[in-house]
Amino acid sequence: MQTQPITKNWYSAFTETGLHDWLQANGVGNGPLSFAGVTTNNCILATLTDAFFQRYLVRVIRECVGAVNKKSEVEAFKEIERYYGSTVRAESMIQSSSTDRVEEAEADVADPFSPA
């Protein structure tokens, strides 16, 4: 997969960027997409929400995001876990990076579109 810089002018990286088309053209399917960056309660949440509504499985790497304060971060994590996807520890992502554990890590991400 080739890398592609995405320049964004809105909170969400999906707004007017072509990101969805690029992900689909590169075989990402419905993910999961793992999120890192700033700010958790603004840009990360907006991008993750748009991804969710485009039927991507989403997860946030807790140690790889930041908010303006701890309260905002905790509230964003709660909202993400309640409505959109999951939050994971960086350590679990590192451990699951070996090919024999990728399927196991993906199984940890609940599919919000499948019957419970």
N, CA and C atoms as a LAMMPS dump frame, in Angstrom:
ITEM: TIMESTEP
0
ITEM: NUMBER OF ATOMS
348
ITEM: BOX BOUNDS ff ff ff
-5.0000000000000000e+02 5.0000000000000000e+02
-5.0000000000000000e+02 5.0000000000000000e+02
-5.0000000000000000e+02 5.0000000000000000e+02
ITEM: ATOMS id mol type element x y z
1 1 1 N 0.837 -1.165 0
2 1 2 C 0 0 0
3 1 3 C 0.89 1.239 0
4 2 1 N 0.606 2.146 -0.897
5 2 2 C 1.357 3.393 -0.948
6 2 3 C 0.804 4.373 0.081
7 3 1 N 1.687 5.182 0.642
8 3 2 C 1.222 6.212 1.562
9 3 3 C 0.69 7.4 0.774
10 4 1 N -0.216 8.117 1.391
11 4 2 C -0.817 9.275 0.742
12 4 3 C -1.037 10.367 1.785
13 5 1 N -0.335 11.493 1.67
14 5 2 C -0.588 12.583 2.618
15 5 3 C -2.025 13.091 2.47
16 6 1 N -2.654 13.345 3.592
17 6 2 C -4.01 13.889 3.6
18 6 3 C -3.942 15.263 4.262
19 7 1 N -4.321 16.293 3.529
20 7 2 C -4.386 17.638 4.092
21 7 3 C -5.827 17.903 4.475
22 8 1 N -6.041 18.214 5.748
23 8 2 C -7.408 18.45 6.192
24 8 3 C -7.575 19.878 6.68
25 9 1 N -8.761 20.424 6.426
26 9 2 C -9.089 21.783 6.845
27 9 3 C -10.25 21.809 7.829
28 10 1 N -10.751 20.651 8.171
29 10 2 C -11.884 20.516 9.083
30 10 3 C -11.468 19.584 10.208
31 11 1 N -12.306 19.482 11.236
32 11 2 C -11.994 18.569 12.337
33 11 3 C -11.822 17.141 11.842
34 12 1 N -12.714 16.701 10.966
35 12 2 C -12.666 15.319 10.483
36 12 3 C -11.739 15.167 9.278
37 13 1 N -10.924 14.144 9.309
38 13 2 C -10.051 13.841 8.169
39 13 3 C -10.834 13.273 6.992
40 14 1 N -12.121 12.995 7.179
41 14 2 C -12.95 12.503 6.085
42 14 3 C -13.647 13.634 5.33
43 15 1 N -13.659 14.846 5.856
44 15 2 C -14.371 15.958 5.23
45 15 3 C -13.523 16.579 4.125
46 16 1 N -14 16.413 2.88
47 16 2 C -13.382 17.03 1.7
48 16 3 C -11.909 16.674 1.514
49 17 1 N -11.544 15.416 1.814
50 17 2 C -10.137 15.014 1.662
51 17 3 C -9.923 13.847 0.71
52 18 1 N -10.954 13.089 0.416
53 18 2 C -10.774 11.893 -0.394
54 18 3 C -10.244 10.702 0.389
55 19 1 N -10.186 10.816 1.712
56 19 2 C -9.644 9.73 2.533
57 19 3 C -10.427 8.433 2.364
58 20 1 N -11.745 8.52 2.385
59 20 2 C -12.557 7.303 2.232
60 20 3 C -12.245 6.607 0.903
61 21 1 N -12.207 7.356 -0.18
62 21 2 C -11.909 6.77 -1.494
63 21 3 C -10.523 6.139 -1.516
64 22 1 N -9.539 6.803 -0.909
65 22 2 C -8.184 6.259 -0.869
66 22 3 C -8.15 4.96 -0.079
67 23 1 N -8.808 4.923 1.072
68 23 2 C -8.837 3.695 1.879
69 23 3 C -9.46 2.549 1.092
70 24 1 N -10.554 2.825 0.404
71 24 2 C -11.215 1.775 -0.362
72 24 3 C -10.368 1.331 -1.552
73 25 1 N -9.732 2.27 -2.231
74 25 2 C -8.876 1.93 -3.374
75 25 3 C -7.677 1.097 -2.95
76 26 1 N -7.287 1.195 -1.684
77 26 2 C -6.137 0.454 -1.179
78 26 3 C -6.52 -0.763 -0.356
79 27 1 N -7.749 -1.214 -0.504
80 27 2 C -8.16 -2.488 0.072
81 27 3 C -8.354 -2.525 1.573
82 28 1 N -8.624 -1.394 2.188
83 28 2 C -8.804 -1.379 3.64
84 28 3 C -10.132 -2.012 4.045
85 29 1 N -11.087 -2.039 3.146
86 29 2 C -12.386 -2.618 3.493
87 29 3 C -13.049 -1.812 4.582
88 30 1 N -13.516 -2.525 5.632
89 30 2 C -14.142 -1.788 6.733
90 30 3 C -13.223 -1.688 7.951
91 31 1 N -11.929 -1.89 7.742
92 31 2 C -10.953 -1.688 8.815
93 31 3 C -10.563 -2.965 9.517
94 32 1 N -10.199 -2.848 10.763
95 32 2 C -10.388 -1.691 11.631
96 32 3 C -9.384 -0.571 11.358
97 33 1 N -9.825 0.652 11.629
98 33 2 C -8.954 1.812 11.568
99 33 3 C -8.513 2.141 12.986
100 34 1 N -7.227 2.359 13.179
101 34 2 C -6.673 2.704 14.489
102 34 3 C -6.288 4.178 14.479
103 35 1 N -6.725 4.912 15.497
104 35 2 C -6.548 6.356 15.533
105 35 3 C -5.513 6.801 16.551
106 36 1 N -4.697 7.778 16.128
107 36 2 C -3.72 8.446 16.983
108 36 3 C -3.708 9.912 16.569
109 37 1 N -3.357 10.803 17.481
110 37 2 C -3.269 12.215 17.134
111 37 3 C -3.853 13.114 18.191
112 38 1 N -4.125 14.363 17.805
113 38 2 C -4.724 15.345 18.715
114 38 3 C -5.852 16.049 17.976
115 39 1 N -6.774 16.584 18.603
116 39 2 C -7.137 16.4 19.991
117 39 3 C -8.241 15.35 20.091
118 40 1 N -8.173 14.557 21.147
119 40 2 C -9.082 13.424 21.297
120 40 3 C -10.533 13.851 21.207
121 41 1 N -10.892 14.913 21.913
122 41 2 C -12.293 15.321 21.99
123 41 3 C -12.743 16.189 20.815
124 42 1 N -11.869 16.505 19.884
125 42 2 C -12.251 17.282 18.705
126 42 3 C -11.95 16.513 17.419
127 43 1 N -10.727 16.622 16.927
128 43 2 C -10.376 16.034 15.632
129 43 3 C -10.467 14.511 15.62
130 44 1 N -9.956 13.873 16.657
131 44 2 C -10.022 12.408 16.696
132 44 3 C -11.473 11.957 16.729
133 45 1 N -12.27 12.546 17.615
134 45 2 C -13.673 12.155 17.738
135 45 3 C -14.449 12.435 16.453
136 46 1 N -14.199 13.567 15.811
137 46 2 C -14.891 13.896 14.563
138 46 3 C -14.525 12.915 13.45
139 47 1 N -13.245 12.618 13.315
140 47 2 C -12.799 11.684 12.279
141 47 3 C -13.326 10.286 12.549
142 48 1 N -13.235 9.864 13.793
143 48 2 C -13.71 8.533 14.178
144 48 3 C -15.216 8.408 13.945
145 49 1 N -15.978 9.449 14.281
146 49 2 C -17.428 9.435 14.074
147 49 3 C -17.755 9.308 12.593
148 50 1 N -17.1 10.1 11.757
149 50 2 C -17.329 9.991 10.312
150 50 3 C -16.955 8.608 9.798
151 51 1 N -15.857 8.064 10.288
152 51 2 C -15.45 6.711 9.875
153 51 3 C -16.508 5.69 10.275
154 52 1 N -17.011 5.787 11.489
155 52 2 C -18.052 4.877 11.973
156 52 3 C -19.272 4.927 11.059
157 53 1 N -19.725 6.124 10.707
158 53 2 C -20.916 6.247 9.869
159 53 3 C -20.662 5.858 8.414
160 54 1 N -19.395 5.667 8.052
161 54 2 C -19.08 5.094 6.744
162 54 3 C -18.797 3.6 6.877
163 55 1 N -19.177 3.025 8.018
164 55 2 C -19.163 1.594 8.304
165 55 3 C -17.767 1.013 8.545
166 56 1 N -16.826 1.85 8.967
167 56 2 C -15.521 1.346 9.384
168 56 3 C -15.593 0.907 10.845
169 57 1 N -14.852 -0.135 11.166
170 57 2 C -14.619 -0.49 12.56
171 57 3 C -13.528 0.448 13.049
172 58 1 N -13.703 1.019 14.231
173 58 2 C -12.771 2.041 14.699
174 58 3 C -12.267 1.745 16.107
175 59 1 N -11.021 2.149 16.343
176 59 2 C -10.43 2.038 17.675
177 59 3 C -9.411 3.158 17.856
178 60 1 N -9.282 3.601 19.092
179 60 2 C -8.351 4.667 19.443
180 60 3 C -7.24 4.071 20.295
181 61 1 N -6.011 4.412 19.972
182 61 2 C -4.867 3.966 20.773
183 61 3 C -4.69 4.995 21.893
184 62 1 N -5.038 4.596 23.109
185 62 2 C -5.131 5.524 24.252
186 62 3 C -3.877 6.371 24.477
187 63 1 N -2.707 5.76 24.451
188 63 2 C -1.476 6.505 24.736
189 63 3 C -1.012 7.364 23.56
190 64 1 N -1.699 7.274 22.447
191 64 2 C -1.265 7.983 21.239
192 64 3 C -2.21 9.112 20.847
193 65 1 N -3.061 9.532 21.781
194 65 2 C -3.946 10.67 21.565
195 65 3 C -3.832 11.603 22.764
196 66 1 N -4.258 12.825 22.581
197 66 2 C -4.22 13.778 23.681
198 66 3 C -5.335 14.791 23.558
199 67 1 N -5.796 15.27 24.706
200 67 2 C -6.82 16.31 24.765
201 67 3 C -6.254 17.493 25.545
202 68 1 N -7.011 18.573 25.595
203 68 2 C -6.529 19.762 26.297
204 68 3 C -6.456 19.547 27.799
205 69 1 N -7.249 18.606 28.312
206 69 2 C -7.175 18.267 29.733
207 69 3 C -7.678 16.839 29.937
208 70 1 N -7.394 16.289 31.088
209 70 2 C -7.724 14.889 31.38
210 70 3 C -9.23 14.654 31.358
211 71 1 N -10.017 15.579 31.884
212 71 2 C -11.474 15.414 31.9
213 71 3 C -12.024 15.273 30.474
214 72 1 N -11.575 16.114 29.566
215 72 2 C -12.027 16.04 28.167
216 72 3 C -11.64 14.715 27.537
217 73 1 N -10.443 14.252 27.848
218 73 2 C -9.983 12.977 27.301
219 73 3 C -10.82 11.815 27.821
220 74 1 N -11.067 11.79 29.128
221 74 2 C -11.87 10.717 29.731
222 74 3 C -13.273 10.713 29.139
223 75 1 N -13.884 11.877 28.994
224 75 2 C -15.228 11.965 28.417
225 75 3 C -15.229 11.5 26.959
226 76 1 N -14.206 11.854 26.2
227 76 2 C -14.116 11.405 24.806
228 76 3 C -13.987 9.886 24.734
229 77 1 N -13.148 9.295 25.595
230 77 2 C -13.014 7.834 25.619
231 77 3 C -14.353 7.173 25.936
232 78 1 N -15.088 7.724 26.894
233 78 2 C -16.399 7.163 27.255
234 78 3 C -17.352 7.21 26.066
235 79 1 N -17.379 8.346 25.37
236 79 2 C -18.26 8.49 24.215
237 79 3 C -17.874 7.514 23.101
238 80 1 N -16.596 7.394 22.848
239 80 2 C -16.118 6.466 21.818
240 80 3 C -16.535 5.043 22.153
241 81 1 N -16.289 4.621 23.381
242 81 2 C -16.611 3.246 23.787
243 81 3 C -18.113 3.009 23.838
244 82 1 N -18.887 4.008 24.185
245 82 2 C -20.336 3.863 24.29
246 82 3 C -20.997 3.776 22.918
247 83 1 N -20.54 4.578 21.965
248 83 2 C -21.273 4.709 20.706
249 83 3 C -20.561 4.207 19.45
250 84 1 N -19.245 4.266 19.397
251 84 2 C -18.588 4.113 18.104
252 84 3 C -17.64 2.938 17.943
253 85 1 N -16.867 2.619 18.946
254 85 2 C -15.858 1.583 18.76
255 85 3 C -15.191 1.233 20.059
256 86 1 N -13.88 1.17 20.038
257 86 2 C -13.158 0.762 21.239
258 86 3 C -11.92 1.628 21.423
259 87 1 N -11.375 1.543 22.621
260 87 2 C -10.071 2.133 22.893
261 87 3 C -9.151 0.987 23.273
262 88 1 N -7.913 1.077 22.848
263 88 2 C -6.947 0.008 23.122
264 88 3 C -5.667 0.627 23.659
265 89 1 N -4.906 -0.178 24.35
266 89 2 C -3.6 0.24 24.854
267 89 3 C -2.555 0.046 23.75
268 90 1 N -1.575 0.919 23.703
269 90 2 C -0.508 0.811 22.706
270 90 3 C 0.196 -0.532 22.815
271 91 1 N 0.382 -1.004 24.033
272 91 2 C 1.059 -2.289 24.236
273 91 3 C 0.336 -3.424 23.516
274 92 1 N -0.989 -3.415 23.549
275 92 2 C -1.725 -4.483 22.866
276 92 3 C -1.579 -4.376 21.356
277 93 1 N -1.435 -3.151 20.836
278 93 2 C -1.22 -2.973 19.4
279 93 3 C 0.158 -3.485 19.005
280 94 1 N 1.16 -3.221 19.841
281 94 2 C 2.521 -3.687 19.557
282 94 3 C 2.572 -5.204 19.59
283 95 1 N 1.956 -5.795 20.596
284 95 2 C 1.949 -7.252 20.721
285 95 3 C 1.22 -7.91 19.562
286 96 1 N 0.164 -7.261 19.073
287 96 2 C -0.619 -7.867 18.002
288 96 3 C -0.056 -7.575 16.62
289 97 1 N 1.067 -6.866 16.542
290 97 2 C 1.621 -6.522 15.236
291 97 3 C 2.273 -7.702 14.536
292 98 1 N 2.591 -8.745 15.271
293 98 2 C 3.144 -9.925 14.606
294 98 3 C 2.017 -10.614 13.848
295 99 1 N 2.329 -11.208 12.732
296 99 2 C 1.305 -11.773 11.858
297 99 3 C 0.476 -12.859 12.518
298 100 1 N 1.041 -13.577 13.477
299 100 2 C 0.264 -14.645 14.1
300 100 3 C -0.753 -14.11 15.1
301 101 1 N -0.72 -12.808 15.427
302 101 2 C -1.657 -12.271 16.405
303 101 3 C -2.574 -11.207 15.827
304 102 1 N -2.46 -10.894 14.546
305 102 2 C -3.285 -9.851 13.954
306 102 3 C -4.759 -10.224 14.029
307 103 1 N -5.104 -11.452 13.682
308 103 2 C -6.504 -11.862 13.728
309 103 3 C -7.054 -11.765 15.141
310 104 1 N -6.258 -12.122 16.124
311 104 2 C -6.691 -12.038 17.519
312 104 3 C -6.995 -10.591 17.903
313 105 1 N -6.147 -9.665 17.491
314 105 2 C -6.359 -8.255 17.814
315 105 3 C -7.604 -7.725 17.124
316 106 1 N -7.824 -8.121 15.88
317 106 2 C -9.001 -7.666 15.16
318 106 3 C -10.272 -8.223 15.774
319 107 1 N -10.199 -9.4 16.365
320 107 2 C -11.364 -9.986 17.018
321 107 3 C -11.768 -9.185 18.245
322 108 1 N -10.842 -8.401 18.816
323 108 2 C -11.151 -7.58 19.982
324 108 3 C -11.995 -6.36 19.633
325 109 1 N -12.085 -6.014 18.36
326 109 2 C -12.858 -4.855 17.943
327 109 3 C -14.256 -5.334 17.582
328 110 1 N -15.232 -4.934 18.384
329 110 2 C -16.611 -5.362 18.147
330 110 3 C -17.14 -4.712 16.879
331 111 1 N -17.86 -5.475 16.081
332 111 2 C -18.487 -4.957 14.876
333 111 3 C -19.848 -4.383 15.259
334 112 1 N -20.011 -3.054 15.235
335 112 2 C -21.275 -2.463 15.66
336 112 3 C -22.417 -2.729 14.693
337 113 1 N -22.125 -3.279 13.524
338 113 2 C -23.147 -3.51 12.526
339 113 3 C -23.657 -4.94 12.514
340 114 1 N -23.041 -5.82 13.289
341 114 2 C -23.503 -7.206 13.327
342 114 3 C -24.438 -7.386 14.516
343 115 1 N -25.408 -8.299 14.383
344 115 2 C -26.339 -8.529 15.493
345 115 3 C -25.595 -8.994 16.735
346 116 1 N -26.046 -8.547 17.872
347 116 2 C -25.398 -8.913 19.147
348 116 3 C -25.718 -10.333 19.55
